[in-house]
């Protein structure tokens, strides 16, 4: 049984903490291979279980791919985001679990400009942002969010940095590879990154062959359609 003094010493740690990410990083070559793949294909080879929900949308045209730097903040508060900005490294993708709230923007132009000086890989906010004109026309890296709101955030905390977060219906661990394009986002567990890269390249090669048949022969061979129709007992009248 924990004594009162022990309880007092540990109270407030969970949910109000920062740590350095010690996760083994994916090889840069593997990250670059994933960066060339459509997010739809990446999601397919992971059984369609690792794509973010459709509410997280790209706010500019930059493609995203890089290791996750995760933070968790309360609704409408960005104290821990300010702290996290100083810890970011080149190529990292800042993943902010902000409870999906639309009431306040979690970040905007000043913070985004500062992070640009660190050559980060992008920002993903499970919530809202502001200064859309800067994001769309000037921001040099991709930004994904649920939308925009001119209201600014509070700065009271608490929060967590570099712990697992739930965002967009999936779990993201520090160091996992986040990939984004115009269709949306997917997360590739860092331990599976090379295997996923191998599988998605095979899918891309197969689809290239299918597209060639469509464009040159007007053929789209799908024998499984007839098999499935037979299996469900479809009746042709």
C-alpha positions in Angstrom: 0.0 0.0 0.0 1.4 3.4 -1.0 1.9 5.8 1.9 0.6 9.3 2.0 4.0 10.8 1.6 4.8 8.6 -1.4 1.5 9.5 -3.0 2.2 13.2 -2.6 5.7 12.8 -4.1 4.3 11.2 -7.3 1.0 13.1 -7.7 0.7 15.1 -10.8 3.4 13.3 -12.8 1.1 11.4 -15.2 -0.4 14.0 -17.5 2.2 16.6 -16.7 5.5 15.3 -17.9 8.2 15.5 -20.6 10.7 13.0 -21.8 13.3 12.6 -24.4 12.4 10.2 -27.2 14.6 7.2 -27.0 12.8 5.1 -29.6 14.9 3.5 -32.2 14.6 5.6 -35.4 13.6 4.2 -38.8 16.4 4.3 -41.4 16.3 7.5 -43.4 16.2 5.4 -46.6 13.0 3.7 -45.4 11.4 7.1 -44.6 12.2 8.3 -48.1 10.7 5.2 -49.6 7.5 5.7 -47.6 7.5 9.4 -48.7 7.0 8.3 -52.3 4.0 6.1 -51.6 0.4 7.2 -51.7 -1.2 7.2 -48.2 -4.1 5.1 -49.6 -1.6 2.3 -50.5 0.2 2.6 -47.2 -3.2 2.2 -45.4 -4.2 -0.7 -47.5 -1.1 -2.8 -46.7 -1.7 -2.3 -43.0 -5.2 -3.7 -43.3 -6.8 -0.2 -43.3 -6.4 0.0 -39.6 -3.7 2.7 -39.3 -5.2 5.6 -41.3 -6.4 8.7 -39.4 -10.0 9.7 -39.6 -11.1 12.0 -42.5 -11.6 15.0 -40.2 -7.8 15.7 -40.2 -7.2 17.5 -43.5 -4.2 19.1 -45.3 -4.2 22.9 -45.1 -1.6 23.3 -47.8 -0.2 21.3 -50.6 3.1 20.0 -49.1 3.5 16.2 -48.7 4.3 14.9 -45.2 6.6 12.1 -44.1 8.7 11.9 -40.9 9.1 10.5 -37.4 6.5 11.6 -34.9 7.3 13.9 -32.0 4.1 13.6 -29.8 2.5 16.0 -27.4 -0.8 15.9 -25.6 -2.5 19.1 -24.4 -5.9 19.9 -22.8 -8.7 21.6 -24.8 -7.7 25.1 -25.9 -4.3 25.2 -24.2 -0.8 25.2 -25.8 1.7 25.7 -22.9 3.2 22.3 -23.6 3.3 23.1 -27.4 5.5 26.1 -26.6 7.8 23.9 -24.6 7.9 21.2 -27.3 8.9 23.6 -30.0 12.3 24.1 -28.4 12.9 20.3 -28.4 12.1 19.6 -32.1 14.8 18.3 -34.5 15.2 18.4 -38.2 12.6 16.3 -40.1 10.4 15.5 -37.1 6.6 15.7 -37.4 4.9 17.5 -34.5 1.8 15.4 -33.6 -0.5 17.3 -31.2 -3.3 15.5 -29.5 -5.6 18.4 -28.6 -8.8 16.5 -28.0 -10.2 17.5 -31.4 -11.7 20.7 -29.9 -12.9 23.4 -32.3 -13.2 26.1 -29.6 -9.7 27.5 -29.9 -6.7 27.4 -32.2 -3.7 25.6 -30.7 -1.1 27.2 -32.9 -0.7 29.9 -35.5 1.7 31.9 -37.7 4.3 33.0 -35.1 4.8 29.5 -33.7 4.7 27.9 -37.2 7.3 30.4 -38.4 9.6 29.6 -35.4 9.3 25.8 -36.1 10.2 26.5 -39.8 13.7 27.6 -38.6 14.1 24.1 -37.2 13.4 22.4 -40.6 10.7 20.2 -39.2 8.8 17.7 -41.3 5.4 19.0 -40.5 2.6 19.6 -38.0 -0.5 17.5 -37.3 -3.0 19.0 -34.9 -6.0 17.0 -33.6 -7.8 20.3 -33.2 -7.9 23.7 -34.8 -5.2 26.3 -35.9 -5.3 29.8 -37.2 -3.5 32.1 -39.7 -4.6 30.0 -42.7 -3.3 32.5 -45.2 0.2 32.0 -43.9 -0.2 28.2 -43.8 -1.6 28.0 -47.4 0.8 30.5 -49.1 4.0 30.7 -47.1 4.5 27.9 -44.6 7.3 25.7 -46.0 6.1 22.4 -44.5 2.8 20.5 -44.3 0.1 21.4 -41.7 -2.8 19.1 -41.0 -5.7 20.0 -38.7 -9.5 19.8 -38.3 -10.0 23.4 -39.3 -9.4 27.0 -38.3 -10.6 29.3 -35.6 -9.4 32.8 -34.9 -9.6 32.4 -31.1 -6.2 31.9 -29.5 -5.4 29.4 -26.7 -4.7 29.6 -23.0 -1.3 28.7 -21.6 -1.9 27.0 -18.3 -1.0 23.3 -19.0 -0.8 20.5 -18.1 0.4 18.2 -20.9 2.7 15.4 -22.0 5.6 15.3 -24.4 6.9 12.2 -26.1 4.4 9.7 -24.8 1.9 7.7 -26.8 -1.1 9.7 -28.0 -4.5 8.8 -29.6 -5.3 11.0 -32.5 -7.6 10.6 -35.4 -8.7 7.1 -34.3 -5.2 5.6 -34.1 -2.4 5.4 -31.6 0.8 7.2 -32.4 4.0 6.5 -30.5 7.1 8.7 -30.5 9.2 7.8 -33.5 6.4 6.2 -35.6 6.4 7.4 -39.2 3.6 9.8 -40.1 2.8 10.0 -43.8 0.3 12.5 -45.3 -0.9 13.5 -48.8 -4.1 15.1 -50.2 -6.1 12.0 -49.2 -5.1 12.3 -45.5 -2.8 10.7 -43.0 -1.5 7.3 -41.9 0.9 6.2 -39.2 3.5 3.4 -39.7 4.8 1.8 -36.5 8.5 2.4 -36.5 9.3 -1.3 -35.9 7.3 -2.2 -39.0 8.5 0.6 -41.3 10.8 -1.4 -43.5 8.3 -4.2 -44.0 5.6 -1.7 -44.8 7.8 0.0 -47.3 8.5 -3.3 -49.0 4.8 -4.2 -49.2 3.7 -0.8 -50.4 6.3 -0.8 -53.2 5.0 -4.2 -54.4 1.4 -2.8 -54.4 2.5 0.3 -56.4 4.2 -1.9 -59.0 1.1 -4.1 -59.3 -1.2 -1.0 -59.7 1.1 0.4 -62.3 0.6 -2.8 -64.4 -3.1 -2.6 -63.9 -3.2 1.1 -65.0 -1.2 0.2 -68.1 -3.7 -2.5 -69.0 -6.6 0.0 -68.5 -5.0 2.7 -70.6 -3.6 0.6 -73.4 -6.1 -2.3 -73.6 -9.2 -0.9 -71.8 -9.0 -4.0 -69.6 -9.5 -4.2 -65.8 -9.3 -7.8 -64.8 -11.2 -8.5 -61.5 -12.1 -12.2 -61.3 -12.9 -11.8 -57.6 -16.0 -9.8 -58.5 -17.8 -12.8 -60.1 -16.6 -15.0 -57.3 -18.0 -12.7 -54.7 -21.3 -12.2 -56.5 -21.7 -16.0 -56.6 -20.8 -16.3 -53.0 -23.5 -13.9 -51.8 -26.1 -15.6 -54.1 -26.7 -12.5 -56.3 -29.5 -13.1 -58.8 -29.4 -11.7 -62.3 -32.9 -10.9 -63.7 
